[in-house]
Amino acid sequence: NILFKHKIVALTLFCLFTVPTRPPQQVQGIKQSSTSLLITWITVPSGHAHGVIIGFNVYVNNGSVRVLSTSVNNAVLTGLNKYTQYTVQVSANTSTGEGPRSSPISVWTDEDSE
């Protein structure tokens, strides 16, 4: 006759998803033409996403702010002014919200299309 004693333990796990605590890294801008730029970046460093990265916001400013949302690690900005300096920042989003913006970079469009 074997008597088993079972201890029942209740375990509750909390998953706290928040916004990313670091911005995307290595943001770069490349001239595509006199009216377009290619912006590239590396996603948020592991351990700082605090959830699944579902997209990115690209902020473009040359007097007014334009925001482009994308789910990939690059964006082509079109319809820009010729030979104009633009300031660009990128942020990452989880389902909870938006993380911090990257440090701003400055990128110039070309003088003329080739």
C-alpha distance (Angstrom), angle and dihedral (degrees) to the residues before:
residue distance angle dihedral
N1 . . .
I2 3.78 . .
L3 3.78 121.5 .
F4 3.79 117.1 -158.0
K5 3.73 121.8 -158.8
H6 3.77 114.8 -158.1
K7 3.71 123.4 -164.4
I8 3.75 112.8 -155.9
V9 3.73 114.7 -151.9
A10 3.76 122.0 -169.5
L11 3.77 112.8 -145.3
T12 3.75 121.8 -169.2
L13 3.77 119.5 -169.6
F14 3.73 122.3 -163.1
C15 3.76 119.2 -159.7
L16 3.73 109.6 -161.6
F17 3.77 110.6 -160.4
T18 3.76 114.4 -172.0
V19 3.76 136.5 159.3
P20 3.81 120.3 -68.6
T21 3.80 113.4 -83.3
R22 3.81 95.0 -152.0
P23 3.78 130.8 46.1
P24 3.80 126.9 -122.5
Q25 3.81 111.8 -75.8
Q26 3.82 136.4 -127.0
V27 3.80 96.5 19.3
Q28 3.81 109.0 -169.8
G29 3.78 134.7 179.1
I30 3.79 124.7 -150.4
K31 3.80 125.9 -170.6
Q32 3.79 111.0 -118.3
S33 3.80 98.5 172.5
S34 3.77 141.1 -36.8
T35 3.81 89.4 -70.3
S36 3.82 105.0 31.0
L37 3.80 141.7 59.0
L38 3.80 132.8 -168.6
I39 3.81 113.0 -138.4
T40 3.83 118.1 -165.0
W41 3.82 133.7 178.9
I42 3.78 145.1 163.4
T43 3.79 117.1 -113.0
V44 3.81 125.3 -105.6
P45 3.82 113.0 -62.9
S46 3.81 114.2 -96.9
G47 3.77 112.4 -93.0
H48 3.80 91.9 32.8
A49 3.81 100.9 69.3
H50 3.84 94.3 79.3
G51 3.77 91.3 -162.5
V52 3.78 137.6 3.8
I53 3.80 114.5 -42.1
I54 3.81 104.0 -126.2
G55 3.79 99.8 175.4
F56 3.77 150.7 -25.4
N57 3.79 135.9 -116.0
V58 3.79 119.4 -143.1
Y59 3.81 113.6 -157.3
V60 3.79 116.3 -158.1
N61 3.79 120.8 -172.7
N62 3.77 132.4 -179.3
G63 3.79 97.4 144.8
S64 3.79 95.7 -42.5
V65 3.79 127.9 48.3
R66 3.79 121.9 -117.6
V67 3.81 120.4 -174.6
L68 3.80 123.6 -157.3
S69 3.81 120.6 -171.9
T70 3.80 121.1 -152.7
S71 3.81 139.1 163.5
V72 3.82 95.8 -144.8
N73 3.83 133.0 69.9
N74 3.80 96.6 -102.4
A75 3.76 141.8 46.8
V76 3.79 134.7 -164.9
L77 3.78 111.8 -141.8
T78 3.80 111.9 -153.3
G79 3.78 136.6 178.6
L80 3.81 92.4 46.1
N81 3.79 127.1 149.3
K82 3.80 120.6 -95.3
Y83 3.80 117.9 -98.8
T84 3.79 93.5 -1.6
Q85 3.79 130.5 143.5
Y86 3.80 115.6 -124.5
T87 3.78 128.8 -170.2
V88 3.82 113.4 -143.4
Q89 3.82 132.7 -168.8
V90 3.81 130.4 174.5
S91 3.81 130.7 -153.4
A92 3.81 132.3 -176.5
N93 3.81 128.2 -131.8
T94 3.78 134.2 -148.9
S95 3.80 123.5 -174.6
T96 3.82 86.5 -91.0
G97 3.80 95.7 56.8
E98 3.78 149.1 -84.4
G99 3.80 126.2 -32.8
P100 3.80 128.3 -149.1
R101 3.78 122.7 -57.9
S102 3.79 122.0 -109.6
S103 3.77 120.7 -109.9
P104 3.80 108.8 -78.8
I105 3.79 120.1 -98.5
S106 3.80 126.5 -163.1
V107 3.79 120.5 -135.0
W108 3.81 130.4 176.7
T109 3.77 125.8 -148.2
D110 3.82 117.1 -133.8
E111 3.80 122.3 -89.4
D112 3.80 94.6 -122.2
S113 3.79 138.4 2.0
E114 3.75 114.5 -101.6
